[in-house]
């Protein structure tokens, strides 16, 4: 298998923000169970505090979208508070940076002959304490590793877990449609249905019922029923998957150490030390980034 590695300027980030690991090696990008909230109405961050926070979160955004999907959820949550960060927000951002520094050799591996394009989608209902919106995330695998992922808040308030999961499936279906067209062009043949793995059975059952036939979907915007069209025309197939096999689990909420490691394994973030050392020996470039 060929490793796909992007060298991230972690050393310069560590020096710029005076970040050290020391004896406090971080095993997760965010403390499990931590719920960030916006600053109190009477709080106003200083200009310097905002500048430093925005620069640090900005430094984390690039790896979160390119090679380190395991920090995508954390960075998405941190980015919510760019205009008025509190000390708690700053501590959480530093925690994520320390985790990234402690796992600087982690990355994704591509190059497998497995050309099956499949997606994993999940949602965490009403987990945002500021507006009670749900967080959803999805990842698509191709060539032995993740090629596209996303984590973020839904634009509307879901009234149930089933609705939050259904909306997440619909959002993932849009990306699946675009990826299916791309793969079809690259392979020069019509790509079969993309399988979306979802761990919420009630949400999957809603796909079999016409819009409006169920009181749970009557109020939902038409755009969220796009997935029905894709299922009916055979472009997408949504199947049930056990929660412990859900590769998108860590794209919706912070996890404890053991669960986070399982998420990384399923997602495809692996230790690339051997590949990095091989590149360093060939190019005589130290893996200091």
C-alpha positions in Angstrom: 0.0 0.0 0.0 1.3 3.5 -0.9 1.1 6.1 1.9 -0.3 9.5 1.1 1.3 11.9 3.4 1.1 15.7 3.6 3.7 17.3 5.9 2.1 19.6 8.3 4.1 22.6 9.7 3.5 21.4 13.3 6.9 22.5 14.5 6.4 26.1 13.4 2.9 26.0 15.0 4.3 24.7 18.3 6.9 27.4 18.3 4.5 30.2 17.4 2.1 29.3 20.1 4.6 28.0 22.7 3.0 24.5 22.7 4.9 21.7 24.4 3.8 18.1 25.1 6.0 17.4 28.2 4.3 14.8 30.5 0.8 15.7 29.4 0.6 13.7 26.2 -2.9 14.0 24.8 -4.7 10.9 23.6 -7.8 12.7 22.2 -8.3 16.0 20.5 -11.0 17.1 23.0 -11.9 15.9 26.5 -14.7 13.4 26.3 -18.0 14.9 27.4 -16.8 18.5 27.2 -19.6 20.8 26.0 -18.4 24.2 24.9 -20.9 27.1 25.1 -20.7 30.7 23.9 -19.4 33.4 26.2 -21.8 35.1 28.7 -23.6 38.2 27.5 -21.4 40.5 29.6 -18.1 39.0 28.4 -16.0 40.5 25.7 -12.6 38.9 24.7 -9.7 41.3 24.2 -8.5 42.0 20.7 -5.2 40.1 21.4 -7.1 37.1 22.8 -9.3 36.9 19.7 -6.3 37.3 17.4 -4.4 34.4 19.0 -7.4 32.2 19.2 -8.3 32.8 15.6 -4.8 32.1 14.4 -4.5 28.9 16.4 -7.9 27.5 15.2 -6.9 28.6 11.7 -3.7 26.6 12.0 -5.8 23.5 13.0 -8.3 23.8 10.1 -5.9 22.9 7.4 -4.9 19.5 8.8 -8.5 18.8 9.8 -9.6 19.0 6.2 -6.6 17.5 4.5 -5.1 14.5 6.4 -6.4 14.6 10.0 -10.1 13.9 10.0 -9.8 12.7 13.6 -9.7 16.4 14.7 -12.5 17.6 12.3 -15.2 17.6 15.0 -13.1 19.4 17.5 -12.0 22.1 15.0 -15.6 22.5 13.8 -16.8 23.2 17.4 -13.8 25.5 18.1 -14.5 27.6 15.0 -18.0 28.4 16.3 -16.5 30.8 18.9 -14.0 32.8 16.8 -15.6 36.2 17.5 -15.6 36.0 21.3 -13.5 33.2 22.7 -13.3 32.5 26.4 -10.5 30.9 28.4 -12.4 27.6 28.1 -12.3 27.9 24.4 -8.7 28.7 24.3 -7.8 25.8 26.6 -9.8 23.4 24.3 -7.9 24.8 21.2 -4.5 24.3 23.0 -5.6 20.7 24.0 -6.3 19.9 20.3 -3.0 21.4 19.2 -1.1 19.3 21.8 -2.9 16.2 20.6 -1.9 17.0 17.0 1.7 17.5 18.1 1.7 14.3 20.1 0.4 12.4 17.1 2.3 14.3 14.4 3.2 11.1 12.4 -0.4 10.1 12.0 -2.0 10.4 8.6 -4.0 8.5 5.9 -2.9 5.7 3.6 -4.2 5.4 0.0 -3.2 3.2 -2.9 -5.2 0.0 -2.2 -6.7 -1.8 -5.1 -10.0 -1.6 -3.3 -12.0 0.8 -5.5 -15.3 0.5 -3.7 -16.7 3.9 -2.9 -18.7 3.8 0.3 -19.9 6.3 2.9 -20.5 6.3 6.7 -22.9 8.9 8.2 -23.9 9.7 11.7 -25.5 12.5 13.8 -25.5 13.6 17.4 -29.0 15.0 18.3 -29.3 18.5 19.9 -25.8 18.4 21.3 -25.2 22.1 20.9 -26.2 23.8 24.1 -26.3 27.3 22.5 -29.0 26.6 19.9 -29.9 22.9 20.3 -28.8 22.1 16.7 -27.5 18.7 16.0 -24.0 17.8 14.8 -23.6 15.5 11.8 -20.7 14.0 10.1 -19.9 11.7 7.2 -16.8 10.1 5.5 -16.4 8.4 2.2 -13.8 5.7 1.6 -12.1 4.9 -1.6 -8.8 3.3 -2.5 -8.2 1.9 1.0 -8.7 5.2 2.9 -10.9 8.3 3.5 -11.1 10.7 0.5 -13.8 13.1 1.8 -15.2 13.9 5.2 -17.2 16.6 6.9 -18.3 17.5 10.4 -20.5 20.4 11.4 -23.8 21.6 12.8 -27.0 21.1 10.9 -28.7 24.3 9.7 -32.0 23.5 11.3 -33.1 22.2 14.7 -34.1 18.5 14.5 -37.0 17.5 16.7 -35.7 13.9 17.3 -32.7 11.6 16.9 -34.4 10.0 13.9 -34.8 13.4 12.2 -31.2 14.4 12.9 -30.0 11.1 11.4 -32.3 11.5 8.4 -31.0 15.0 7.6 -27.5 13.7 8.0 -28.2 11.0 5.4 -29.6 13.5 3.0 -26.5 15.8 3.3 -24.3 12.8 2.8 -26.3 11.8 -0.3 -25.6 15.1 -2.0 -21.8 14.5 -1.6 -22.3 10.9 -2.7 -23.9 12.0 -5.9 -21.0 14.3 -6.8 -18.4 11.7 -5.9 -20.2 9.1 -7.9 -20.1 11.3 -11.0 -16.4 12.0 -10.4 -15.5 8.3 -10.1 -17.6 7.4 -13.1 -15.6 9.9 -15.2 -12.3 8.6 -13.8 -13.1 4.9 -14.3 -14.9 5.7 -17.6 -17.8 3.4 -16.7 -21.0 3.9 -14.8 -20.3 3.4 -11.1 -22.9 1.2 -9.2 -24.9 2.4 -6.2 -22.9 3.9 -3.4 -23.6 2.3 0.0 -24.2 4.7 2.9 -23.7 3.1 6.3 -26.1 4.4 9.0 -26.6 3.0 12.5 -30.1 4.4 13.1 -32.8 2.0 11.8 -35.8 4.3 12.2 -34.1 6.9 10.0 -33.5 4.2 7.3 -37.2 3.1 7.6 -38.3 6.7 6.7 -36.7 6.2 3.3 -39.3 3.6 2.5 -42.3 5.9 3.2 -43.4 8.8 0.8 -42.9 12.3 2.1 -45.8 13.5 4.2 -47.1 10.0 4.8 -45.5 10.1 8.2 -46.0 12.9 10.8 -42.2 12.7 11.6 -41.4 14.1 8.1 -44.3 16.4 7.2 -42.6 19.5 8.5 -39.2 18.8 6.9 -37.9 20.9 4.1 -38.2 19.4 0.6 -34.4 19.5 0.1 -33.9 16.8 2.8 -36.0 14.3 0.7 -33.4 14.4 -2.1 -32.0 11.1 -0.7 -35.3 9.4 -1.6 -34.8 10.2 -5.2 -31.2 8.9 -5.2 -32.4 5.6 -3.5 -35.2 5.2 -5.9 -33.1 5.6 -9.0 -30.4 3.2 -7.7 -27.6 5.7 -7.1 -27.5 5.2 -3.3 -28.2 2.3 -1.0 -28.6 3.0 2.7 -27.8 0.0 5.0 -27.7 -0.5 8.7 -24.4 -0.9 10.4 -23.6 -1.6 14.1 -22.6 1.5 16.1 -19.2 -0.1 17.0 -18.4 -0.3 13.2 -19.5 3.3 12.5 -16.5 5.1 10.9 -18.3 8.5 11.3 -18.9 8.2 15.1 -16.0 10.5 15.9 -17.2 13.1 13.4 -20.2 14.0 15.7 -18.8 14.2 19.2 -15.6 14.0 21.3 -14.8 10.4 22.4 -12.9 8.9 25.3 -9.5 7.4 24.6 -10.4 3.8 23.7 -13.4 4.8 21.6 -11.4 7.5 19.9 -8.7 5.0 18.9 -11.3 2.7 17.5 -12.7 5.6 15.5 -9.3 6.4 14.1 -8.8 2.7 13.1 -12.2 2.7 11.3 -11.7 6.1 9.8 -8.2 5.3 8.4 -5.9 7.6 10.4 -2.8 5.5 11.0 0.8 5.9 12.2 2.8 6.8 9.1 6.2 6.8 10.8 7.8 4.2 8.6 6.6 5.9 5.4 7.8 9.3 6.8 11.2 7.8 7.7 11.5 6.3 4.2 10.8 9.6 2.6 13.3 11.4 4.9 16.0 8.9 4.0 15.4 9.4 0.2 15.1 13.2 0.3 17.4 13.8 3.4 14.7 16.0 4.8 14.1 15.7 8.5 10.4 14.9 9.4 10.3 18.1 11.5 7.8 19.7 9.2 
